[in-house]
């Protein structure tokens, strides 16, 4: 059946301005990292993407290496985009990234001009698009001058292949310097994409301050800690879960220390009438520097549960204080 988007889609989500820019993003965006590759049914992916847009999600985040296999998430999204969402292209913010390994030889990863711009061209072909809305340097390259990597991002904007540029997995000092370099080239560094959740609190050690100083927005990935901040593992490791598959986490992550903290957090969520995942999302979104949180979804039901977090009341100071003893950096990490 032809797809017609829900006419009430913009009544369902909040949108926030990205730092000091004019661009707004939904408070929760959909990331296509782990559930949109060649190993997942295309019709399931299609149902999730349709539902997300019907609920007001306008931002879809990809990278060159998302899959598996690498590149397949962009190919699948491009296929579904042209099947269903192309009439709404101007209502969508589509992002991609370059920096992690994609092809053999010295130019298939990191931050050289050759690698970054070649990767962008490949992503556009997979997506079947003329431009992406946001293009990121996916990780800092310690062996390439930052001026070269940022110059490649500036070229992406100046060539019309990207409307905005961002960085991901950069430290506070690298973020400030990237902002300065791009500014001198006449290009705004729009957004930073760091990993941030109750069990991964590195951004609190200087990055959030750097974002405030520079006026850069942020969109945090892994806010649910690969599912550790959901109720999925509170009573064991279900078949088919990430811990059971061992792709990103394993059963070793589900130890008694983790379970004690996760169960305590789940009780706080339940007292609010929410799921643990919904509590975890509101916890990262409480920071003014956090524009949006990136969620993954393997089903429409999982997507809906995450989006419903925004129906809850903001966390109170007392609730944040109650969360703090259990939101311990490093929880669930492999020993």
Secondary structure, 3 states (H helix, E strand, C coil): CCCCCCCCHHHCCCEEECCCCCCEEECEEEECCCCCCCCCCHHHHHHHHHHHHHCCCCEEECCCCCCCCCCHHHHHHHHHHHHHHHHHHHHCEEEEEECCCCCCCCCCCCCCHHHHHHHHHHHHHHHCCCCEEEEEECCCCCCCCHHHHHHHHHHHHHCCCEEEEEEECCCHHHHHHHHHHHHHCCCCEEEEECECECCECHHHCCHHHHHHHHCCEEEEECCCHHHCCCCCCCCCCCCCCHHHHCCCCCHHHCCHHHHHHHHHHHHHHHHCCCCHHHHHHHHHHCCCCCCEEEECCCCHHHHHHHHHHHHCCCCCHHHHHHHHCCCCCCCCCCC
